[in-house]
């Protein structure tokens, strides 16, 4: 028994115990404890691997002469760490009051545990067959989590599953194509063969891989399913899915294609007919488009959950952008962004869930002014959006800085512009998010609202604290990133506690944070001690734009936010991809009707006669 | 060697003696038919181990040497399908609540003729057994009393079946005209010269259509939804699960022995691909649960046909794996829906009243879709492997399979959603307790056992395919005076 075996066993027994006893009142806290134990076991694995040497699992079997085996290296560990912490904190969120209000908490607990188990299995896969098994399990586990609420959620989950199956079939085709060529399902054999694979085959395989894994991470043009599916999932589960589930696609893409050896090959793999485009640029631009378009779709949303999930898709593009640059700094930036994003996105989603718990809606047109009622949730959301927008002092800034920097160093100015456009969209829409929920005037219906209970506030605060600490001291997170980067085979990015020292420009977040708080401190001193005395009025006794506002004319410009911007860019949202999807669905429906009608018993004789005539004609001719 | 003879003779004997037993010893009669099947199963298993030890064996019927006499050839491929048929029909006896002479007789006839067909090495002999099997299945499908639709469906089945049989006969006649022999191993020797022309291929097409009626191949499978919608559940499970595979086995034998190296595989591929495409899409549109199962079954057989059409051992392995998997998964589904007939949307919230049945349904459908680590996935993997290795036109077949897998996922999952999630808080559907649960649960256990032992089983399959593909051994065993190459 190795440490990894223990981790698997722990995870599996968590599933089983929750399945059997998940209805008990304390099941939620049990789940938290179980994830904590898994976390400890995971930390015990940390010492076991170095470079691309992994901690093996003693569970393996042979089929048709191919070995399936599992083991965890630094890359898998990095993702597993995020997974387990996300599961632990979101479970803590649901263990208290929130979970008691849910109708099917038992299923939610089980689904979460199944997801964690499936992801651990996927993250430890050591060959293509185990990768595929893990991949399918993760897909179905995510479906289980999304579909629980029924109704709209189940519809969205169903759509997801069809996408996921398409991806799975692409993956299966790709790995079988590889096996046909190199007679092995082992990763190492594939990497060894990568430099000599014929271009046509490599294009096919790469496109299949990018399609398969891109569906999971909602890469353009496979992005349609994710926003509705994730946002319809019950709160805690949705936070978990948002934080890490879609990143499984990145993990898989990293281990199969984006190791240095694969990256070198992609860089010289010219596109047929358009030789000036290589596979790497194609991937980069796909990532850039994914970073831009969904972000601006997010800007249009009026539901807080949808807004966040659309951002999740865009940030996924950002991560891929960094990873696909393929330099040590790009890889470090992309990986770090995965970790950072998980911390603040989970916090944001939990904060929105807390708002829904109290106010009953996440509709941005029906909220406002909650800052006076839910101050802690406000602080969480504020810190979260600073991270999401990529501003100091939160950790989102560090990873985005690394990605920008890597694009600059790699001489990709156009992509840098694309990344900046994406960030602009993010800043605009996260402002909309915080304004419409917490700022402005409180609605009458919300006068009696209370702050969310401690059991919900605490996990959110822990998450944003992680986001803050790893922002001020990115060296902590970069140490973990190092292990993942080493497992991939890239050079490590030299770093210290506060950031990195780099020839073309260094970053020390300790300084940045220090100066920021110094400035805030001066501001606070001026505001508190040097200004006039504070005079608090009722919020409806106010004025805006030179007009006095009263209870009769509340100030709440939340509906139709950014009308000017929308007038300019609104016409570009043509929903072409949606139309294609709808077209495919209708085509399938049409085909099914035609074929269904063709199965009439009386036709059989007709077919037989036709077949007879044709065959006899052939005989006569022959 | 008496085993193979008993294997065929016992069920026939049983079938003809059963009325007498029923008249005189009613108590014993209840056990007579199952005992015959159990005896046969024991013999078949003994033969299986025999073949494992000493390799394939042959038997000259009546002592006349081939090509004049009729030879039987016993290898793992044939035995596998026979064991499936026997074990399957035995499991169908489990939990049966009313025993009826007529059905038991016909089932025994079906078993006897199916076994004979699988073992026989003579085309005309195969035809005779095929006809007996066909007649028995017409009778069985009509055996649900007081059901006009059932009679009508089986009458239509009879018409299509009769047309198909005449096609088969036409094909056999063409072969006889071309070669002057009907012994399979003799034909195998002569085939490369005489049968690989247009006429020979036409003969194959005719035989394919004829056998295709039972194998649920495209264009002659239109009887399937009609019959499956009205016939007794156990009969459907038997026909769709096991008898169809026996017909497929004959097609494979013909392809391997007579048409290896010719273009015949393209014909099978075409029928298979068309069947897969049309049936899976039709299943998406169907609303009646029994019909959905029928279309899915036709689609799966199309898939099996595609697998068998891939030249070489890899295709054979994939085909056998798919066929065996389907023979386990589909009967279980059929058995579950005894009380679930009608529109699939009526099943809303069935998990609350029939939890075990719903779980069995879920697992079986997941396996059919090919979700790892269930056996259906490994079968599909083998198929992908074989298809992409063969390349060329088979690449397109794989594209088609990918597409239809999506369709399959859509319609199976749609039903599972209905089972496990009751929308709008409707009261759960009223399902009476299911008698057919025992055999279905048994098949589920079997499925799970297979997924646990998948490594060993795939090795066995490889071995089996190697022997089945070995035409020379077949000829050497059944036609001692004709040595190949002379």
Interface residues (C-beta under 8 A of the other chain):
Chain A: X61 X62 X63 X64 X129 X132 X133 X136 X137 X140 X147 X150 X151 X154 X158 X161 X162 X165 X166 X169 X170 X172 X173 X176 X177 X179 X180 X588 X589 X591 X592 X593 X594 X595 X596 X598 X599 X600 X601 X602 X603 X604 X605 X607 X608 X611 X612 X615 X616 X618 X619 X621 X622
Chain B: X153 X156 X159 X160 X163 X164 X167 X174 X197 X198 X199 X201 X202 X205 X206 X209 X219 X220 X221 X222 X223 X225 X226 X277 X278 X279 X281 X282 X283 X284 X285 X286 X295 X369 X371 X372 X373 X377 X378 X380 X381 X382 X384 X385 X388 X389 X398 X402 X405 X406 X407 X409 X410 X413 X414 X417 X421 X422 X423 X424 X454 X455 X458 X459 X462
